[in-house]
């Protein structure tokens, strides 16, 4: 496995361009982390894994069928560094964790639930609707049900004197957005993410948004203007988890990444992140509490569920804004 991991370093474009410079930089875990992050995916180079997020998985293995990193790395090595098909976020993260540990860098896999993918560094996930309820404008932003990356433990003398940003650093091999022209991510100091220091390298704004972006819904009016319907500042970044050391259980590390949702400190950090990000477009002030929803939906069970039989549910749809729905009373209808 050591030979395979060293081969991975040798195949990275920086080494192929200038081997002497690359070899001299390999004593720096920051450099090695970025190289490995880029080389686990095959988007820019002869990396290890090809990503695919929908069927069919023709000519390869479905991401859910892998049960370890060693088989993937050996296949890549034995096929003259031909990318292995196929991976998704947990596969990229698992392979990267194996390589980092083999190279002597402490590493662990992290899962983030309700993970945001912010494509424009706005720190918001924007959804647009017309006044008759459909989405006329597709946003490139999204929220994934979960996303997986790794953390590597290292010092960050490139960011500040002392140990301010030392410790766990986010590294993500899943190809999402380019970093300095290459599909890689990190290392992003977890301490920098916690404090909203989005002006620091590498890719702190992207990681901050993954765990703490606001979700905003907008209505596009006929005159081309837009009206904010709702802002949800609490739903992104839940139950951030890693495996406990020496135990087969989940360890919650959400507090490493963000202050408690709804707290004054969390909102202050969000505004600090926006300010440091040097955003030029005007942004509304963020309330300490989420804005009231324009519409609420509640489903209740009307009868006890029996295996193999229909169930009766009651759906209550309530408009909270009379000018949008024209009525205030809830609509109820049992549905089998």
Backbone torsions as a table, in degrees:
resi	resn	phi	psi	omega
1	UNK	NA	-32.6	177.8
2	UNK	-62.2	-43.0	178.9
3	UNK	-60.9	-38.6	-179.8
4	UNK	-66.2	-44.2	-178.7
5	UNK	-66.5	-37.6	176.3
6	UNK	-68.7	-35.1	176.0
7	UNK	-63.5	-37.2	177.8
8	UNK	-60.9	-42.6	176.9
9	UNK	-64.9	-39.2	-178.4
10	UNK	-67.2	-26.0	-177.0
11	UNK	-88.6	-3.4	-178.2
12	UNK	-72.3	145.7	-174.1
13	UNK	-55.9	-32.5	179.5
14	UNK	-66.0	-37.9	177.9
15	UNK	-70.2	-41.4	179.7
16	UNK	-64.7	-28.7	179.8
17	UNK	-81.3	-42.6	-178.0
18	UNK	-150.7	90.2	-174.6
19	UNK	-63.8	-39.0	-177.9
20	UNK	-62.4	-46.6	179.9
21	UNK	-64.7	-40.2	179.5
22	UNK	-64.5	-46.0	-180.0
23	UNK	-60.1	-40.2	-177.9
24	UNK	-69.4	-21.2	-178.9
25	UNK	-91.1	-7.1	-174.5
26	UNK	-73.1	-6.4	173.4
27	UNK	-79.5	-6.6	-176.3
28	UNK	-102.7	111.7	-178.6
29	UNK	-64.2	-24.8	176.3
30	UNK	-63.7	-47.6	178.5
31	UNK	-63.7	-47.0	-178.4
32	UNK	-61.8	-40.4	179.3
33	UNK	-60.6	-41.9	179.3
34	UNK	-68.6	-39.2	178.8
35	UNK	-63.3	-47.1	-179.0
36	UNK	-64.9	-41.1	177.6
37	UNK	-56.2	-40.7	179.7
38	UNK	-74.9	-34.0	-173.3
39	UNK	-83.5	-16.7	177.6
40	UNK	-69.9	-34.6	173.5
41	UNK	-96.3	159.0	-173.6
42	UNK	-107.6	22.4	-175.5
43	UNK	-71.3	-34.1	-175.5
44	UNK	-114.2	-3.0	-167.9
45	UNK	-160.4	-169.0	176.1
46	UNK	-90.0	55.9	-177.4
47	UNK	-73.3	-176.3	-168.9
48	UNK	-79.5	-43.9	-167.9
49	UNK	-124.1	141.6	169.5
50	UNK	-97.3	128.9	178.6
51	UNK	-87.2	142.1	173.5
52	UNK	-151.7	131.9	-172.1
53	UNK	-115.4	13.9	175.7
54	UNK	-153.5	156.7	176.5
55	UNK	-74.4	158.7	2.5
56	UNK	-86.6	158.9	176.9
57	UNK	-103.0	51.4	-176.3
58	UNK	-63.7	136.1	176.8
59	UNK	78.4	11.6	-179.2
60	UNK	-156.7	-162.1	-178.9
61	UNK	-112.2	133.2	176.3
62	UNK	-60.4	140.0	-178.1
63	UNK	-54.2	-32.2	-178.5
64	UNK	-74.1	-10.3	-175.9
65	UNK	-91.9	-13.6	177.8
66	UNK	-72.2	142.3	175.7
67	UNK	-127.8	19.0	176.8
68	UNK	179.2	161.1	-177.4
69	UNK	-84.9	-27.9	-172.5
70	UNK	-61.8	-44.1	179.6
71	UNK	-60.3	-39.0	-179.8
72	UNK	-65.6	-48.7	-177.9
73	UNK	-65.4	-38.8	178.6
74	UNK	-66.7	-39.6	178.2
75	UNK	-63.5	-42.4	178.4
76	UNK	-60.8	-43.6	-177.5
77	UNK	-68.2	-43.2	-176.0
78	UNK	-73.6	-19.4	180.0
79	UNK	-101.1	31.3	178.0
80	UNK	57.3	43.0	175.8
81	UNK	64.1	37.7	173.1
82	UNK	-86.2	131.2	-177.3
83	UNK	-56.4	140.9	-178.7
84	UNK	-91.4	137.5	178.6
85	UNK	-106.8	128.4	7.8
86	UNK	-139.3	163.3	178.0
87	UNK	-134.5	157.8	166.3
88	UNK	-130.4	-173.6	-164.9
89	UNK	-54.6	-42.1	-177.3
90	UNK	-70.5	-27.4	177.5
91	UNK	-73.6	-46.7	176.1
92	UNK	-55.6	-45.2	-177.0
93	UNK	-67.0	-42.0	-179.7
94	UNK	-63.0	-42.8	179.0
95	UNK	-66.2	-41.5	-179.5
96	UNK	-65.0	-39.3	179.0
97	UNK	-60.8	-41.7	178.7
98	UNK	-61.8	-45.6	-178.2
99	UNK	-65.7	-44.9	-179.0
100	UNK	-61.6	-44.2	179.2
101	UNK	-64.9	-39.4	178.9
102	UNK	-62.0	-33.7	-179.8
103	UNK	-84.8	2.1	174.2
104	UNK	92.8	11.8	179.4
105	UNK	-103.1	118.7	178.8
106	UNK	-56.0	135.7	-172.0
107	UNK	-151.1	147.7	174.7
108	UNK	-145.7	154.7	-178.7
109	UNK	-90.9	138.3	-177.3
110	UNK	-126.8	136.6	176.3
111	UNK	-115.2	132.2	177.6
112	UNK	-117.2	123.5	179.3
113	UNK	-93.7	146.5	-172.3
114	UNK	53.6	61.6	-172.9
115	UNK	-94.9	125.1	-176.7
116	UNK	-84.1	147.7	173.4
117	UNK	-121.4	98.6	-176.8
118	UNK	-95.9	115.7	-173.5
119	UNK	-91.6	-14.2	-173.6
120	UNK	-121.7	12.9	178.0
121	UNK	60.0	27.2	178.3
122	UNK	-85.9	-12.9	-176.5
123	UNK	66.4	16.0	173.8
124	UNK	-129.8	150.0	173.6
125	UNK	-107.5	111.1	-171.5
126	UNK	-103.4	132.9	174.1
127	UNK	-121.9	138.8	-174.8
128	UNK	-118.8	140.3	179.8
129	UNK	-134.1	150.9	170.5
130	UNK	-85.5	174.1	-177.4
131	UNK	-76.0	0.0	171.9
132	UNK	-113.8	18.8	164.9
133	UNK	96.4	-10.4	-179.2
134	UNK	-90.5	167.7	179.7
135	UNK	-98.0	100.5	-178.5
136	UNK	-80.2	-17.4	-175.9
137	UNK	-128.1	118.2	179.1
138	UNK	-80.2	126.7	176.0
139	UNK	-93.3	143.0	176.1
140	UNK	-78.8	-13.6	176.5
141	UNK	-72.6	155.2	179.3
142	UNK	-159.0	166.4	172.7
143	UNK	-126.5	119.6	-180.0
144	UNK	-88.9	148.2	178.9
145	UNK	-61.7	-30.5	170.7
146	UNK	-159.7	161.2	174.0
147	UNK	-147.4	149.6	-174.6
148	UNK	-125.5	133.4	174.0
149	UNK	-137.6	-170.6	175.4
150	UNK	-125.4	160.7	169.2
151	UNK	-116.9	135.0	172.6
152	UNK	-113.4	143.6	-178.0
153	UNK	-96.0	120.2	-178.9
154	UNK	-161.9	163.8	173.4
155	UNK	-82.5	154.9	178.4
156	UNK	-126.2	66.4	178.2
157	UNK	-66.5	-14.1	178.5
158	UNK	-75.7	-12.0	-176.4
159	UNK	-102.6	-39.1	-177.6
160	UNK	-165.4	155.8	174.3
161	UNK	-69.7	151.7	-178.2
162	UNK	82.5	-156.9	-173.5
163	UNK	-114.8	24.2	-173.4
164	UNK	-53.8	-45.2	-173.9
165	UNK	-111.3	13.9	177.5
166	UNK	-71.4	165.6	176.7
167	UNK	110.6	-145.1	-176.9
168	UNK	-67.9	135.9	-179.7
169	UNK	-128.0	132.2	178.6
170	UNK	-75.6	131.8	173.3
171	UNK	-133.3	132.4	-174.6
172	UNK	-132.8	118.5	-178.6
173	UNK	-91.6	-10.3	177.4
174	UNK	-66.6	126.9	-178.5
175	UNK	-73.9	105.3	-179.9
176	UNK	-116.9	-65.7	177.6
177	UNK	-128.2	155.3	179.7
178	UNK	-79.9	144.6	174.8
179	UNK	-122.0	116.3	-173.2
180	UNK	48.6	42.5	173.8
181	UNK	85.6	2.4	-176.3
182	UNK	-129.4	145.3	176.6
183	UNK	-76.6	88.6	174.2
184	UNK	-152.9	172.0	179.2
185	UNK	-151.6	127.8	176.1
186	UNK	97.5	-176.9	1.7
187	UNK	-74.2	132.6	176.4
188	UNK	-109.0	121.9	-179.3
189	UNK	-63.0	125.5	177.5
190	UNK	-62.6	-34.1	177.0
191	UNK	-65.1	-36.7	177.1
192	UNK	-67.1	-38.5	177.0
193	UNK	-63.4	-44.6	-179.4
194	UNK	-58.3	-40.1	-175.6
195	UNK	-93.7	0.2	178.3
196	UNK	74.3	28.8	-178.5
197	UNK	-86.8	71.9	-172.3
198	UNK	-79.4	0.1	177.1
199	UNK	-89.5	1.6	-177.1
200	UNK	-97.7	152.9	175.8
201	UNK	-89.7	153.5	2.6
202	UNK	-115.0	136.2	169.7
203	UNK	60.5	29.6	179.0
204	UNK	-62.4	-40.7	178.3
205	UNK	-58.3	-40.2	-178.9
206	UNK	-64.9	-44.5	-179.7
207	UNK	-68.9	-40.3	177.9
208	UNK	-57.3	-45.1	179.8
209	UNK	-63.9	-36.0	179.6
210	UNK	-57.1	-36.1	-173.7
211	UNK	-105.8	-12.6	-172.0
212	UNK	-150.6	23.2	177.5
213	UNK	-68.9	153.5	169.7
214	UNK	-88.9	145.3	175.8
215	UNK	-105.6	122.9	-177.0
216	UNK	-121.1	134.9	175.1
217	UNK	-108.6	133.5	-176.4
218	UNK	-124.8	141.5	170.8
219	UNK	-103.1	127.2	176.8
220	UNK	-89.1	121.2	-178.0
221	UNK	-85.7	166.0	-177.7
222	UNK	-63.4	-28.7	-179.2
223	UNK	-83.3	4.5	178.5
224	UNK	94.1	-11.2	177.9
225	UNK	-77.0	169.4	178.5
226	UNK	-131.3	148.2	-177.2
227	UNK	-126.3	129.4	-179.8
228	UNK	-74.4	127.7	178.4
229	UNK	-92.7	-40.0	-171.7
230	UNK	-163.9	143.3	172.0
231	UNK	-124.9	125.6	178.3
232	UNK	-111.2	111.2	-176.5
233	UNK	-101.9	8.4	-171.9
234	UNK	-119.9	-17.0	-167.1
235	UNK	-84.4	-21.6	-177.1
236	UNK	-82.7	135.9	176.0
237	UNK	79.6	78.8	-178.3
238	UNK	-120.2	146.4	170.5
239	UNK	48.0	48.6	178.1
240	UNK	-63.5	124.7	-163.8
241	UNK	-134.5	152.3	168.2
242	UNK	-144.0	168.8	178.6
243	UNK	-78.1	134.7	177.6
244	UNK	-66.2	146.0	179.9
245	UNK	-70.0	124.9	176.1
246	UNK	73.8	5.3	-178.9
247	UNK	-137.4	147.6	179.7
248	UNK	-93.0	66.6	178.7
249	UNK	-150.1	164.7	-179.2
250	UNK	-81.9	136.2	172.6
251	UNK	-110.9	122.4	-179.4
252	UNK	-82.8	123.6	-178.7
253	UNK	-121.5	22.8	-179.2
254	UNK	-55.2	-38.7	-177.6
255	UNK	-65.7	-17.8	175.3
256	UNK	-71.5	-25.3	-172.5
257	UNK	-103.3	-25.6	-173.3
258	UNK	-156.8	151.8	173.3
259	UNK	-77.6	163.4	-175.0
260	UNK	-53.8	134.5	-179.6
261	UNK	-60.1	137.1	179.9
262	UNK	86.6	-8.4	180.0
263	UNK	-79.3	157.5	178.2
264	UNK	-62.8	-38.6	-179.7
265	UNK	-63.6	-40.1	179.9
266	UNK	-62.8	-40.2	179.0
267	UNK	-70.0	-36.3	177.2
268	UNK	-63.7	-41.1	178.6
269	UNK	-65.3	-39.7	178.5
270	UNK	-60.1	-46.1	179.4
271	UNK	-65.0	-35.5	176.0
272	UNK	-64.1	-40.0	178.4
273	UNK	-63.6	-40.8	177.9
274	UNK	-65.1	-44.7	-178.6
275	UNK	-62.6	-46.4	-179.0
276	UNK	-67.6	-26.1	178.3
277	UNK	-73.2	-5.7	177.2
278	UNK	54.9	45.6	177.7
279	UNK	-72.5	136.7	-176.8
280	UNK	-95.2	-24.6	-177.8
281	UNK	-78.7	147.4	-179.6
282	UNK	-65.0	142.8	179.9
283	UNK	-130.0	137.6	177.3
284	UNK	-70.2	155.8	175.6
285	UNK	-64.3	142.4	179.8
286	UNK	-91.6	123.6	177.8
287	UNK	-72.9	158.6	176.7
288	UNK	-68.3	-28.5	178.0
289	UNK	-116.3	150.8	178.8
290	UNK	-60.4	148.5	175.0
291	UNK	-65.7	148.7	179.1
292	UNK	-63.3	143.7	-178.5
293	UNK	-68.9	145.6	176.0
294	UNK	-71.2	-27.7	-178.7
295	UNK	-150.0	141.0	177.2
296	UNK	-120.5	148.6	-178.8
297	UNK	-130.1	128.8	-179.7
298	UNK	-133.1	132.2	178.2
299	UNK	-119.3	127.0	178.0
300	UNK	-123.0	152.4	-179.3
301	UNK	-89.7	122.8	-176.7
302	UNK	-89.9	-21.8	179.6
303	UNK	-141.8	157.2	-179.2
304	UNK	-69.6	133.4	-178.1
305	UNK	-72.2	133.8	176.7
306	UNK	-122.7	130.7	-177.9
307	UNK	-54.2	127.2	176.4
308	UNK	88.0	-4.8	-179.6
309	UNK	-115.8	157.9	176.9
310	UNK	-64.2	151.8	172.8
311	UNK	-116.4	150.8	-180.0
312	UNK	-105.7	123.0	179.3
313	UNK	-116.9	149.8	174.5
314	UNK	-110.6	121.8	179.7
315	UNK	-104.1	124.0	178.1
316	UNK	-114.1	114.6	179.8
317	UNK	-112.1	117.2	-175.6
318	UNK	-121.1	125.1	173.4
319	UNK	-87.1	130.8	179.8
320	UNK	-97.4	-2.0	-178.2
321	UNK	-131.6	109.2	-174.9
322	UNK	-63.2	-31.9	-177.3
323	UNK	-71.8	-17.1	178.2
324	UNK	-91.5	-37.4	-174.3
325	UNK	-108.7	-20.0	179.1
326	UNK	81.0	3.7	-179.1
327	UNK	-157.9	158.1	-178.6
328	UNK	-114.4	-17.4	-176.0
329	UNK	-78.4	147.8	-179.4
330	UNK	-74.8	152.6	174.9
331	UNK	-103.5	131.5	-179.0
332	UNK	-124.7	136.8	178.0
333	UNK	-155.1	118.7	174.4
334	UNK	-63.4	142.6	180.0
335	UNK	-137.0	125.3	178.9
336	UNK	-73.2	NA	NA
